[in-house]
Amino acid sequence: MKSSLSPIKRQRCCTQLLHPYDHSGITASFLKSFSSSLGSTSRHALPQIRCTSSSSSSSSSSSLLKDSTFVPPSNNWPACRKDQSSSRTSLSSPSSSSSIHTNHFSTATNNNDTSSSSSSSPFPHLRPPNIKDVHIFQKIMNYRPGSVITTLGKQEGIEDEDEDILKRYNVDWTHRYQGNSSLLLRPQTTNELSQILSHCHKNYIGIVPQGGNTSLVGGSTPISNTEIILSLEKFNTIHSFDTDNGIVTVDAGVILSTLQSTISERYGYLIPIDIGSKGSCQIGGNVSTNAGGQYYYRFGSLHANVLGVEVVTAKGDVLDLMSCNRKDNTGYDLKHLFIGAEGTLGIITKIALSCPKLPTSRQAALLQCPTFNDVRTTLSTAKEKLGEILSAFEFMDYEVVSLVQQQQQQTVLIEEEDDESDNPFFLLVETQGSNSEHDREKMEQFLECCMEDGFV
């Protein structure tokens, strides 16, 4: 019987090839069928998952599975570093031992050398941007000051921008990975981003999407001068908040701490994610990496809280997958393809996020356990005694706490005379609720049970 379902035209997107060397079995079959149904592949190789395209031909996906032009920089398959704040995976050599990893991140000694052969890059199918591209990008963004930052003007006669600005985007948070990009773009609208990606798709130019650049593994750092850094920091508008349903619609470039304070102070709601880098990371990067945070146990992952997204694919197509309907069972739930995909299928520009009510009661306890089995027992007891009000259960060992205190020059948790063998495991237990007296009683019962049984 012929299916009555019509093709989903508005959700056409340009897929990224996940692994060019895995040609076997189900993986290859899935990639072929998925790529042919959604569009042409926009990348040749896993290590540089960028929003660019190699060909507009509909058959490019399957042909890449048979023959890839990418050649790894070493005999061993390189390790892949996952981005924590932006949207992609990048390449590192397993044999590299330098404190500043520039082996595969810097392939040209001069950022302005656009004539260097692309074969010096780990991705020979890509070409570096040139002055003509710069002019096109400037026109796309209406010559807005600060939207295009480049060092290409030194040789080509364009007014030079502040090199220090570009340097900040070329290095990761740890200062371990150093990039070599000569061009930074900061679009402000979805239309601008769409035109930029469309141009790069047609001209074999690599794109590195960058959020708050809080990655600890160089995930948002460009690998070579063939790539453009595309920052989403100008996508910084909180569009609306539905007070009846607790749903916020926000741009991807909004800083997490700004979103948290705005929603809590104005509306009395809580953003269901909280991580250490919240003062710098962006909500779009959180969604792109499916960041967890300390409230993961209570509210689940972002898959459970994101209701809709707006995405721009590598070809420049805009996918409107925005929805504020908590129960939407109409066909495929395509937004989940982009949550945690790290930009491999497209760049997230807008998000609809479900927010729980701000708790009126909070309790916290810091515990120490002598063995890891006691840690597991404490977690089981917390689930039993605290139940629905348990919001966070964080675990730290002695070495982690000691290292943090050494860096911060504090002795809050560990005194100098403390022995590691006594209680080497630390637990932070937090509850959230709406009845402070009830919540306090449950916390006290939990602590009494733990101490009576002797595992804290």
FIDRENDREN-150661 format. One record per residue (C-alpha): chain; residue number from 1; residue in one letter; x, z, y. Coordinates in pm, 1 decimal, always signed. Each point is the difference from the previous one (the first is absolute). Layout:
REM residues N
{palo A, NUM, A, {X, Z, Y}}
...
END
This chain:
REM residues 456
{palo A, 1, M, {+0.0, +0.0, +0.0}}
{palo A, 2, K, {+135.6, -95.8, +337.2}}
{palo A, 3, S, {+65.2, +295.2, +231.2}}
{palo A, 4, S, {-221.4, +27.8, +306.9}}
{palo A, 5, L, {+277.8, +165.3, +201.7}}
{palo A, 6, S, {+132.6, -216.7, +280.5}}
{palo A, 7, P, {+367.9, +2.9, +101.5}}
{palo A, 8, I, {+93.6, +273.2, +245.1}}
{palo A, 9, K, {+114.2, -221.8, +281.0}}
{palo A, 10, R, {+59.1, +257.4, +270.6}}
{palo A, 11, Q, {+230.5, +199.1, -220.9}}
{palo A, 12, R, {+248.5, -276.1, -63.6}}
{palo A, 13, C, {+345.9, +143.2, +33.5}}
{palo A, 14, C, {+356.9, -105.8, -58.9}}
{palo A, 15, T, {+144.5, +188.3, -292.5}}
{palo A, 16, Q, {+355.0, +119.5, -37.3}}
{palo A, 17, L, {+195.0, -57.4, -321.4}}
{palo A, 18, L, {+68.8, +343.9, -141.2}}
{palo A, 19, H, {+292.5, -77.0, -230.9}}
{palo A, 20, P, {+157.4, -346.3, -33.1}}
{palo A, 21, Y, {+193.8, +90.5, -314.0}}
{palo A, 22, D, {-284.4, +142.0, -206.9}}
{palo A, 23, H, {-127.7, -321.2, -158.1}}
{palo A, 24, S, {-153.4, +153.9, -307.4}}
{palo A, 25, G, {-341.8, +67.5, -137.4}}
{palo A, 26, I, {-276.6, +156.9, +200.5}}
{palo A, 27, T, {+200.9, +31.7, +323.1}}
{palo A, 28, A, {+61.1, -372.6, +29.2}}
{palo A, 29, S, {-357.1, -87.8, -93.4}}
{palo A, 30, F, {-137.2, +246.4, +250.7}}
{palo A, 31, L, {+222.8, -120.8, +281.1}}
{palo A, 32, K, {-88.3, -362.7, -66.5}}
{palo A, 33, S, {-373.7, +55.6, -3.9}}
{palo A, 34, F, {+3.5, +247.1, +288.5}}
{palo A, 35, S, {+218.0, -219.1, +219.5}}
{palo A, 36, S, {-197.9, -316.2, -63.5}}
{palo A, 37, S, {-329.3, +173.9, +73.3}}
{palo A, 38, L, {+106.0, +166.5, +324.5}}
{palo A, 39, G, {+248.5, -241.5, +154.8}}
{palo A, 40, S, {+360.5, -114.2, -9.2}}
{palo A, 41, T, {+274.5, +250.7, -49.3}}
{palo A, 42, S, {+168.8, +113.8, +314.7}}
{palo A, 43, R, {+326.5, +121.2, -147.2}}
{palo A, 44, H, {+250.8, -107.0, -256.8}}
{palo A, 45, A, {+151.1, +329.6, -99.6}}
{palo A, 46, L, {-82.1, +365.6, -39.9}}
{palo A, 47, P, {+289.7, +163.2, +185.9}}
{palo A, 48, Q, {-106.1, -150.5, +330.8}}
{palo A, 49, I, {-374.5, +44.6, +4.4}}
{palo A, 50, R, {-76.3, -152.5, +335.4}}
{palo A, 51, C, {-298.5, -178.1, +143.7}}
{palo A, 52, T, {+141.6, -350.5, -7.5}}
{palo A, 53, S, {-69.8, -307.7, -205.3}}
{palo A, 54, S, {+204.4, -249.5, -189.4}}
{palo A, 55, S, {-259.2, -272.4, -24.2}}
{palo A, 56, S, {-358.1, -76.2, +87.3}}
{palo A, 57, S, {-49.4, -175.3, -330.7}}
{palo A, 58, S, {-257.1, +159.2, -225.1}}
{palo A, 59, S, {+230.4, -44.2, -298.3}}
{palo A, 60, S, {+296.4, +187.3, +144.8}}
{palo A, 61, S, {-94.6, +327.6, -169.0}}
{palo A, 62, S, {+19.6, -128.3, -354.0}}
{palo A, 63, S, {+309.2, -206.5, +65.0}}
{palo A, 64, L, {+184.5, +304.9, +123.9}}
{palo A, 65, L, {-73.3, +175.5, -324.8}}
{palo A, 66, K, {+183.5, -275.9, -183.1}}
{palo A, 67, D, {+292.4, -45.4, +232.4}}
{palo A, 68, S, {+113.1, +227.3, +281.1}}
{palo A, 69, T, {+268.3, -93.3, +249.8}}
{palo A, 70, F, {+84.7, +364.4, +63.4}}
{palo A, 71, V, {+333.0, +115.7, -139.0}}
{palo A, 72, P, {+67.2, +376.3, -14.9}}
{palo A, 73, P, {+312.3, +109.3, +191.4}}
{palo A, 74, S, {+139.3, +167.5, -311.5}}
{palo A, 75, N, {-12.4, -40.5, -377.1}}
{palo A, 76, N, {-222.5, +304.7, -31.2}}
{palo A, 77, W, {-359.7, -10.0, +123.1}}
{palo A, 78, P, {+8.1, +192.8, +327.9}}
{palo A, 79, A, {-186.1, +319.0, +64.4}}
{palo A, 80, C, {-313.9, -14.0, +213.8}}
{palo A, 81, R, {-53.2, +240.1, +286.6}}
{palo A, 82, K, {-357.5, +85.6, +94.2}}
{palo A, 83, D, {-99.0, +35.5, +364.2}}
{palo A, 84, Q, {-160.4, +328.5, +107.3}}
{palo A, 85, S, {-127.2, -110.7, +338.5}}
{palo A, 86, S, {-11.5, -374.5, +14.2}}
{palo A, 87, S, {-122.3, -258.3, -243.1}}
{palo A, 88, R, {+242.3, -147.9, -248.5}}
{palo A, 89, T, {+276.4, +30.1, -255.7}}
{palo A, 90, S, {+360.7, -88.8, +68.8}}
{palo A, 91, L, {+326.6, -49.8, -184.7}}
{palo A, 92, S, {+298.0, +221.8, -66.3}}
{palo A, 93, S, {+300.9, -66.0, -216.5}}
{palo A, 94, P, {+55.4, +251.7, -280.2}}
{palo A, 95, S, {+375.1, -35.7, +41.4}}
{palo A, 96, S, {+1.4, +87.6, +368.2}}
{palo A, 97, S, {+165.2, +331.2, +84.3}}
{palo A, 98, S, {+33.3, -25.9, +376.5}}
{palo A, 99, S, {-167.4, +264.6, +215.0}}
{palo A, 100, I, {-134.4, -280.6, +218.4}}
{palo A, 101, H, {-149.0, -265.7, -227.4}}
{palo A, 102, T, {+75.1, -331.3, +164.5}}
{palo A, 103, N, {+92.5, -210.8, -303.4}}
{palo A, 104, H, {-337.2, -172.1, -27.9}}
{palo A, 105, F, {-147.4, +115.0, +329.1}}
{palo A, 106, S, {+252.7, -173.5, +225.7}}
{palo A, 107, T, {+84.1, -352.0, -108.4}}
{palo A, 108, A, {+129.8, -129.0, +331.4}}
{palo A, 109, T, {+256.4, +154.7, +227.3}}
{palo A, 110, N, {-174.2, -127.0, +311.8}}
{palo A, 111, N, {-370.5, +58.4, +60.5}}
{palo A, 112, N, {-11.4, -300.7, +227.1}}
{palo A, 113, D, {+145.1, -243.4, -249.2}}
{palo A, 114, T, {-312.0, -196.1, -87.7}}
{palo A, 115, S, {+205.5, -283.9, -139.7}}
{palo A, 116, S, {+126.8, +207.0, -292.1}}
{palo A, 117, S, {-108.5, -138.0, -333.2}}
{palo A, 118, S, {-296.5, +165.9, -161.5}}
{palo A, 119, S, {+193.0, -2.6, -324.6}}
{palo A, 120, S, {+198.9, +299.5, +130.7}}
{palo A, 121, S, {-327.0, +194.4, -17.8}}
{palo A, 122, P, {-141.6, +145.8, -322.1}}
{palo A, 123, F, {-295.9, -231.2, +69.3}}
{palo A, 124, P, {+129.8, -354.7, +49.9}}
{palo A, 125, H, {-349.0, -145.4, +37.3}}
{palo A, 126, L, {-39.1, +182.8, +333.4}}
{palo A, 127, R, {+154.0, -104.6, +330.6}}
{palo A, 128, P, {+88.4, +222.3, +297.9}}
{palo A, 129, P, {-215.4, -22.8, +314.3}}
{palo A, 130, N, {+127.0, -207.5, +290.7}}
{palo A, 131, I, {-67.3, -39.6, +371.1}}
{palo A, 132, K, {-288.9, -237.7, -61.5}}
{palo A, 133, D, {-168.2, +268.5, -210.8}}
{palo A, 134, V, {+58.3, +256.0, +274.5}}
{palo A, 135, H, {-177.6, -221.6, +253.5}}
{palo A, 136, I, {-292.8, -45.4, -237.7}}
{palo A, 137, F, {-30.6, +375.5, -57.5}}
{palo A, 138, Q, {+17.1, +68.3, +372.6}}
{palo A, 139, K, {-279.9, -247.6, +60.7}}
{palo A, 140, I, {-211.9, +150.2, -279.7}}
{palo A, 141, M, {+27.1, +342.3, +165.8}}
{palo A, 142, N, {-61.9, -138.4, +351.1}}
{palo A, 143, Y, {+355.0, +82.4, +114.5}}
{palo A, 144, R, {-91.3, +370.0, +2.2}}
{palo A, 145, P, {+302.6, +214.8, +95.8}}
{palo A, 146, G, {+152.8, +177.6, -298.7}}
{palo A, 147, S, {-186.3, -204.5, -259.2}}
{palo A, 148, V, {+309.8, -201.3, -98.1}}
{palo A, 149, I, {+338.1, +172.8, -26.8}}
{palo A, 150, T, {+292.3, -222.5, -97.4}}
{palo A, 151, T, {+375.4, -38.5, +23.7}}
{palo A, 152, L, {-18.6, -376.4, -48.4}}
{palo A, 153, G, {+0.8, -50.5, +377.1}}
{palo A, 154, K, {+369.5, +80.2, +23.9}}
{palo A, 155, Q, {+86.9, -345.3, -127.0}}
{palo A, 156, E, {-307.0, -196.3, +93.4}}
{palo A, 157, G, {-43.7, +100.5, +364.0}}
{palo A, 158, I, {-312.0, +216.1, -33.4}}
{palo A, 159, E, {+2.9, +329.9, +185.0}}
{palo A, 160, D, {+152.1, +261.4, -226.9}}
{palo A, 161, E, {-212.4, +297.7, -102.6}}
{palo A, 162, D, {+121.9, +353.0, -49.2}}
{palo A, 163, E, {+215.4, -8.8, -314.3}}
{palo A, 164, D, {-52.5, +371.0, -57.2}}
{palo A, 165, I, {-371.8, -61.4, -58.4}}
{palo A, 166, L, {+73.3, -251.4, -274.4}}
{palo A, 167, K, {+258.2, +227.9, -160.4}}
{palo A, 168, R, {-255.3, +278.5, -43.2}}
{palo A, 169, Y, {-221.9, -230.9, -203.7}}
{palo A, 170, N, {+291.9, -124.5, -210.5}}
{palo A, 171, V, {+86.9, +337.7, -150.6}}
{palo A, 172, D, {-200.9, +229.9, -222.5}}
{palo A, 173, W, {-75.5, +367.4, +69.3}}
{palo A, 174, T, {+296.4, +123.4, -205.8}}
{palo A, 175, H, {+239.7, -241.9, +177.6}}
{palo A, 176, R, {+117.6, -104.4, -343.8}}
{palo A, 177, Y, {-138.7, -353.7, -0.9}}
{palo A, 178, Q, {+95.6, -232.6, +284.0}}
{palo A, 179, G, {-185.5, -325.4, +61.8}}
{palo A, 180, N, {+112.5, -318.0, +170.0}}
{palo A, 181, S, {-312.7, -146.6, +159.0}}
{palo A, 182, S, {+35.0, -164.9, +338.9}}
{palo A, 183, L, {-371.2, -9.8, +85.0}}
{palo A, 184, L, {-268.3, +266.1, +38.6}}
{palo A, 185, L, {-367.0, -85.6, +56.5}}
{palo A, 186, R, {-263.5, +247.0, +119.4}}
{palo A, 187, P, {-341.7, -168.0, -10.1}}
{palo A, 188, Q, {-300.7, +178.2, +142.5}}
{palo A, 189, T, {-298.7, -174.6, -155.6}}
{palo A, 190, T, {-102.6, -132.0, -340.1}}
{palo A, 191, N, {-14.7, -351.7, +140.8}}
{palo A, 192, E, {+361.4, +19.7, +118.2}}
{palo A, 193, L, {+112.8, +131.2, -336.9}}
{palo A, 194, S, {-190.6, -275.9, -177.3}}
{palo A, 195, Q, {+170.0, -271.8, +204.2}}
{palo A, 196, I, {+344.0, +155.8, -53.5}}
{palo A, 197, L, {-40.6, +14.5, -377.2}}
{palo A, 198, S, {-139.8, -350.9, -10.4}}
{palo A, 199, H, {+304.2, -133.2, +185.8}}
{palo A, 200, C, {+242.3, +190.2, -224.4}}
{palo A, 201, H, {-186.7, -117.7, -310.1}}
{palo A, 202, K, {+41.3, -364.4, +98.9}}
{palo A, 203, N, {+365.3, +34.6, +105.2}}
{palo A, 204, Y, {+148.7, +211.9, -283.5}}
{palo A, 205, I, {+74.5, +303.2, +222.2}}
{palo A, 206, G, {+4.6, +345.4, -156.9}}
{palo A, 207, I, {-204.5, +288.1, +139.9}}
{palo A, 208, V, {+69.6, +373.4, -34.3}}
{palo A, 209, P, {-314.5, +197.5, +92.4}}
{palo A, 210, Q, {+98.9, +332.2, +154.1}}
{palo A, 211, G, {-217.6, +300.7, +74.8}}
{palo A, 212, G, {+147.7, +332.0, +110.3}}
{palo A, 213, N, {+330.2, -82.9, -172.2}}
{palo A, 214, T, {+2.6, +337.5, -175.8}}
{palo A, 215, S, {+117.4, -148.9, -327.9}}
{palo A, 216, L, {+276.7, +196.3, -171.1}}
{palo A, 217, V, {+109.4, -293.6, -216.5}}
{palo A, 218, G, {+34.6, -289.6, +243.7}}
{palo A, 219, G, {-338.5, -142.7, -87.5}}
{palo A, 220, S, {-70.5, -126.5, +351.8}}
{palo A, 221, T, {+355.8, -114.1, +71.8}}
{palo A, 222, P, {+70.3, -375.5, +12.4}}
{palo A, 223, I, {+238.8, -129.3, -262.7}}
{palo A, 224, S, {+143.6, -299.7, +182.1}}
{palo A, 225, N, {-12.5, -194.3, +325.4}}
{palo A, 226, T, {-262.1, -230.8, -151.8}}
{palo A, 227, E, {-264.4, +265.2, +58.0}}
{palo A, 228, I, {-204.9, +103.6, +301.6}}
{palo A, 229, I, {-97.2, +362.3, +55.0}}
{palo A, 230, L, {-373.6, +18.6, +65.6}}
{palo A, 231, S, {-97.5, +337.1, +145.3}}
{palo A, 232, L, {-363.2, +114.5, +0.2}}
{palo A, 233, E, {+51.5, +273.1, +260.1}}
{palo A, 234, K, {-218.2, -182.4, +256.0}}
{palo A, 235, F, {-297.5, +19.5, -237.0}}
{palo A, 236, N, {-68.8, +350.8, +129.1}}
{palo A, 237, T, {-371.5, +23.0, +76.5}}
{palo A, 238, I, {-248.4, +244.5, -151.8}}
{palo A, 239, H, {-307.5, -220.6, +23.2}}
{palo A, 240, S, {-286.3, +227.6, -97.8}}
{palo A, 241, F, {-112.7, +305.7, -192.7}}
{palo A, 242, D, {-331.4, +25.5, -180.5}}
{palo A, 243, T, {-100.3, +364.2, +41.3}}
{palo A, 244, D, {-294.6, -35.3, -240.3}}
{palo A, 245, N, {+213.4, -116.8, -293.0}}
{palo A, 246, G, {+349.0, +118.0, +99.6}}
{palo A, 247, I, {+160.1, -345.5, +2.2}}
{palo A, 248, V, {+275.5, -102.0, +241.4}}
{palo A, 249, T, {+91.8, -361.3, +76.5}}
{palo A, 250, V, {+360.5, -21.8, +110.7}}
{palo A, 251, D, {+281.9, -249.3, +52.3}}
{palo A, 252, A, {+286.8, +5.6, -249.0}}
{palo A, 253, G, {+261.2, +96.5, +258.9}}
{palo A, 254, V, {-152.2, +333.1, +103.8}}
{palo A, 255, I, {+236.2, +294.0, -58.6}}
{palo A, 256, L, {-136.8, +232.4, -269.0}}
{palo A, 257, S, {+38.7, +319.6, +207.2}}
{palo A, 258, T, {-179.2, -165.6, +294.7}}
{palo A, 259, L, {-287.1, -97.3, -227.5}}
{palo A, 260, Q, {-14.7, +349.8, -148.9}}
{palo A, 261, S, {-11.9, +179.6, +335.7}}
{palo A, 262, T, {-254.5, -242.2, +148.0}}
{palo A, 263, I, {-243.1, +22.6, -290.4}}
{palo A, 264, S, {+29.6, +377.9, -38.3}}
{palo A, 265, E, {-18.0, +93.2, +369.5}}
{palo A, 266, R, {-271.5, -244.6, +105.6}}
{palo A, 267, Y, {-220.0, -16.4, -305.7}}
{palo A, 268, G, {+90.1, +293.2, -227.5}}
{palo A, 269, Y, {+107.6, -212.7, -296.6}}
{palo A, 270, L, {+314.5, -15.4, -212.0}}
{palo A, 271, I, {+216.5, -300.0, -90.0}}
{palo A, 272, P, {+34.8, +16.8, -382.3}}
{palo A, 273, I, {+377.2, -49.6, +4.6}}
{palo A, 274, D, {+278.4, +217.6, +139.0}}
{palo A, 275, I, {+371.5, -69.2, -53.6}}
{palo A, 276, G, {+324.1, +118.9, +154.2}}
{palo A, 277, S, {+61.4, -317.6, +198.7}}
{palo A, 278, K, {-342.0, +10.1, +168.3}}
{palo A, 279, G, {+157.7, +9.4, +347.3}}
{palo A, 280, S, {+151.4, -346.6, -52.7}}
{palo A, 281, C, {-171.9, -175.6, -289.5}}
{palo A, 282, Q, {-297.1, -229.1, +56.6}}
{palo A, 283, I, {-332.3, +5.5, -181.6}}
{palo A, 284, G, {+46.6, -365.1, -100.5}}
{palo A, 285, G, {+327.4, +86.0, -169.5}}
{palo A, 286, N, {-167.3, +292.5, -175.7}}
{palo A, 287, V, {-267.2, -230.2, -140.2}}
{palo A, 288, S, {+249.6, -274.8, -88.4}}
{palo A, 289, T, {+204.1, +246.3, -205.0}}
{palo A, 290, N, {-298.6, +204.2, -121.6}}
{palo A, 291, A, {+169.2, +313.7, +130.2}}
{palo A, 292, G, {-113.4, +325.9, -159.3}}
{palo A, 293, G, {+86.9, +307.2, +203.9}}
{palo A, 294, Q, {-85.2, +364.0, -53.1}}
{palo A, 295, Y, {-378.0, -52.8, -12.2}}
{palo A, 296, Y, {+16.5, -238.3, -294.0}}
{palo A, 297, Y, {-141.6, +257.9, -239.6}}
{palo A, 298, R, {-303.1, +67.9, +219.8}}
{palo A, 299, F, {-89.8, -342.4, +138.1}}
{palo A, 300, G, {+173.1, -237.3, -240.5}}
{palo A, 301, S, {+203.4, -309.0, +88.7}}
{palo A, 302, L, {-74.8, -242.1, +281.6}}
{palo A, 303, H, {-171.5, -221.1, -257.2}}
{palo A, 304, A, {-273.2, +264.9, +2.3}}
{palo A, 305, N, {-22.6, +26.7, +380.1}}
{palo A, 306, V, {+53.9, -349.4, +142.5}}
{palo A, 307, L, {-335.7, -176.7, +33.0}}
{palo A, 308, G, {+119.9, -327.5, +148.3}}
{palo A, 309, V, {+300.4, -190.9, +132.6}}
{palo A, 310, E, {+73.5, -303.4, +211.3}}
{palo A, 311, V, {+293.7, -200.3, -133.7}}
{palo A, 312, V, {+200.7, -301.6, +114.8}}
{palo A, 313, T, {+150.2, -195.7, -289.5}}
{palo A, 314, A, {+333.9, -181.3, -4.0}}
{palo A, 315, K, {-172.5, -327.7, +87.1}}
{palo A, 316, G, {-159.4, +158.4, +306.6}}
{palo A, 317, D, {-349.6, +31.6, -145.5}}
{palo A, 318, V, {-192.9, +303.9, +123.3}}
{palo A, 319, L, {-193.0, +183.6, -272.5}}
{palo A, 320, D, {-282.9, +214.9, +134.6}}
{palo A, 321, L, {-43.4, +258.9, -274.3}}
{palo A, 322, M, {-120.2, +266.6, +241.7}}
{palo A, 323, S, {-291.3, +211.5, -118.2}}
{palo A, 324, C, {-143.7, +334.9, +101.8}}
{palo A, 325, N, {-227.8, +19.8, -300.9}}
{palo A, 326, R, {+99.4, +284.5, -231.1}}
{palo A, 327, K, {-187.2, -156.0, -291.9}}
{palo A, 328, D, {+80.6, -369.2, -6.5}}
{palo A, 329, N, {-40.3, -151.6, -345.8}}
{palo A, 330, T, {-29.3, -363.6, +111.7}}
{palo A, 331, G, {+249.5, -195.3, -205.4}}
{palo A, 332, Y, {+376.3, +37.7, -2.5}}
{palo A, 333, D, {+147.6, +288.0, +199.4}}
{palo A, 334, L, {+292.7, -200.7, +135.8}}
{palo A, 335, K, {+125.0, +264.6, +241.3}}
{palo A, 336, H, {+162.2, +184.8, -288.0}}
{palo A, 337, L, {+237.5, -294.0, -50.3}}
{palo A, 338, F, {+160.9, +79.3, +334.6}}
{palo A, 339, I, {+8.4, +380.9, -23.1}}
{palo A, 340, G, {+345.0, +81.2, -134.0}}
{palo A, 341, A, {+104.4, -366.1, -16.1}}
{palo A, 342, E, {+267.5, +55.6, +268.8}}
{palo A, 343, G, {-82.2, -323.1, +180.8}}
{palo A, 344, T, {+56.1, -226.0, -299.2}}
{palo A, 345, L, {-346.6, -152.7, +32.8}}
{palo A, 346, G, {-45.9, +27.9, +376.3}}
{palo A, 347, I, {+43.6, +221.0, +305.5}}
{palo A, 348, I, {-267.4, +262.2, +65.6}}
{palo A, 349, T, {-112.9, +1.8, +364.2}}
{palo A, 350, K, {-313.0, +219.1, +1.2}}
{palo A, 351, I, {-136.2, +277.2, -221.5}}
{palo A, 352, A, {-331.2, +178.2, -54.6}}
{palo A, 353, L, {+75.6, +349.4, -128.3}}
{palo A, 354, S, {-234.2, +267.1, -132.9}}
{palo A, 355, C, {+69.0, +344.5, +147.0}}
{palo A, 356, P, {-116.9, +339.8, -132.4}}
{palo A, 357, K, {-129.2, +276.6, +226.4}}
{palo A, 358, L, {+265.5, +227.5, +149.9}}
{palo A, 359, P, {+9.4, +329.0, -197.5}}
{palo A, 360, T, {-86.3, +321.5, +180.7}}
{palo A, 361, S, {+196.2, +219.5, -239.5}}
{palo A, 362, R, {+356.6, -36.5, -122.9}}
{palo A, 363, Q, {+206.3, +224.3, -224.1}}
{palo A, 364, A, {+361.3, -47.4, -110.7}}
{palo A, 365, A, {+236.7, +178.5, -235.6}}
{palo A, 366, L, {+370.9, -47.9, -73.5}}
{palo A, 367, L, {+95.2, +94.2, -356.0}}
{palo A, 368, Q, {+315.7, +8.1, -214.2}}
{palo A, 369, C, {+9.9, -61.1, -372.9}}
{palo A, 370, P, {+284.1, +75.1, -245.5}}
{palo A, 371, T, {-55.7, -304.7, -225.7}}
{palo A, 372, F, {-154.4, -344.2, +23.2}}
{palo A, 373, N, {-250.8, +92.9, -270.2}}
{palo A, 374, D, {-118.6, +273.7, +234.6}}
{palo A, 375, V, {-48.5, -265.2, +268.0}}
{palo A, 376, R, {-229.4, -192.2, -231.9}}
{palo A, 377, T, {-188.0, +316.1, -91.4}}
{palo A, 378, T, {-44.9, +84.3, +367.3}}
{palo A, 379, L, {-148.2, -344.8, +64.6}}
{palo A, 380, S, {-249.3, +45.3, -283.4}}
{palo A, 381, T, {-93.3, +342.1, +134.3}}
{palo A, 382, A, {-42.3, -141.5, +351.9}}
{palo A, 383, K, {-238.5, -265.3, -128.3}}
{palo A, 384, E, {-200.3, +263.7, -185.2}}
{palo A, 385, K, {-12.2, +273.0, +266.1}}
{palo A, 386, L, {-2.6, -201.8, +320.8}}
{palo A, 387, G, {-203.8, -294.2, -120.7}}
{palo A, 388, E, {-151.6, -216.2, +272.6}}
{palo A, 389, I, {+189.7, +162.8, +288.4}}
{palo A, 390, L, {+348.7, -81.0, -139.1}}
{palo A, 391, S, {+143.0, -260.1, +242.1}}
{palo A, 392, A, {+376.4, -3.0, -58.9}}
{palo A, 393, F, {+244.1, +107.1, -268.8}}
{palo A, 394, E, {+358.5, -81.2, +97.7}}
{palo A, 395, F, {+303.2, +63.8, -221.9}}
{palo A, 396, M, {+363.7, +43.1, +113.1}}
{palo A, 397, D, {+299.8, +108.8, -202.4}}
{palo A, 398, Y, {+285.1, +224.2, +113.6}}
{palo A, 399, E, {+239.5, -284.0, +76.4}}
{palo A, 400, V, {-248.2, -178.7, +227.5}}
{palo A, 401, V, {-86.3, +314.5, +194.7}}
{palo A, 402, S, {+367.1, +95.7, +28.7}}
{palo A, 403, L, {+94.6, -345.1, +129.2}}
{palo A, 404, V, {-277.1, +5.8, +262.4}}
{palo A, 405, Q, {+102.7, +342.9, +121.4}}
{palo A, 406, Q, {+364.2, -104.3, +24.6}}
{palo A, 407, Q, {-90.5, -300.9, +210.9}}
{palo A, 408, Q, {-229.0, +203.0, +225.2}}
{palo A, 409, Q, {+227.0, +307.3, -3.7}}
{palo A, 410, Q, {-281.7, +230.9, -105.5}}
{palo A, 411, T, {-44.6, +268.4, -266.9}}
{palo A, 412, V, {-378.0, +30.4, -0.4}}
{palo A, 413, L, {-57.4, -54.5, -372.1}}
{palo A, 414, I, {+340.5, +71.9, -151.8}}
{palo A, 415, E, {+221.1, +287.2, +108.7}}
{palo A, 416, E, {+377.0, -24.3, -46.5}}
{palo A, 417, E, {-3.7, +261.7, -274.5}}
{palo A, 418, D, {-277.1, -168.2, -198.6}}
{palo A, 419, D, {+92.4, -119.8, -347.2}}
{palo A, 420, E, {-118.9, -343.4, -106.2}}
{palo A, 421, S, {-68.0, +122.3, -352.3}}
{palo A, 422, D, {-260.4, +256.9, +112.7}}
{palo A, 423, N, {-283.2, -216.6, +131.6}}
{palo A, 424, P, {+123.9, -356.3, +42.9}}
{palo A, 425, F, {-340.8, -166.3, +51.4}}
{palo A, 426, F, {-206.9, +19.0, +318.8}}
{palo A, 427, L, {-370.7, -77.3, +29.1}}
{palo A, 428, L, {-212.8, -53.5, +309.1}}
{palo A, 429, V, {-370.3, +40.0, -73.5}}
{palo A, 430, E, {-261.8, -81.1, +265.2}}
{palo A, 431, T, {-378.3, +20.6, +5.9}}
{palo A, 432, Q, {-255.9, -153.0, +236.1}}
{palo A, 433, G, {-363.1, +96.1, +25.1}}
{palo A, 434, S, {-288.2, +94.9, +225.3}}
{palo A, 435, N, {-37.2, +373.4, -74.4}}
{palo A, 436, S, {+304.7, +206.4, +90.8}}
{palo A, 437, E, {-112.5, +318.2, -177.7}}
{palo A, 438, H, {-84.9, -184.1, -319.5}}
{palo A, 439, D, {+323.8, -200.0, +9.4}}
{palo A, 440, R, {+210.3, +311.9, +59.8}}
{palo A, 441, E, {-156.0, +176.5, -297.5}}
{palo A, 442, K, {+73.1, -295.1, -227.8}}
{palo A, 443, M, {+361.9, -13.8, +120.3}}
{palo A, 444, E, {+43.8, +372.4, -63.6}}
{palo A, 445, Q, {-143.4, -34.3, -350.1}}
{palo A, 446, F, {+236.8, -286.2, -69.4}}
{palo A, 447, L, {+304.7, +195.3, +119.0}}
{palo A, 448, E, {-100.7, +311.0, -197.7}}
{palo A, 449, C, {-34.6, -203.3, -316.7}}
{palo A, 450, C, {+341.7, -162.8, +50.6}}
{palo A, 451, M, {+176.8, +330.8, +58.9}}
{palo A, 452, E, {-174.9, +181.7, -283.4}}
{palo A, 453, D, {+100.6, -270.0, -248.4}}
{palo A, 454, G, {+355.6, +8.2, +136.4}}
{palo A, 455, F, {+63.2, -368.3, +59.9}}
{palo A, 456, V, {+60.5, +36.8, +377.3}}
END
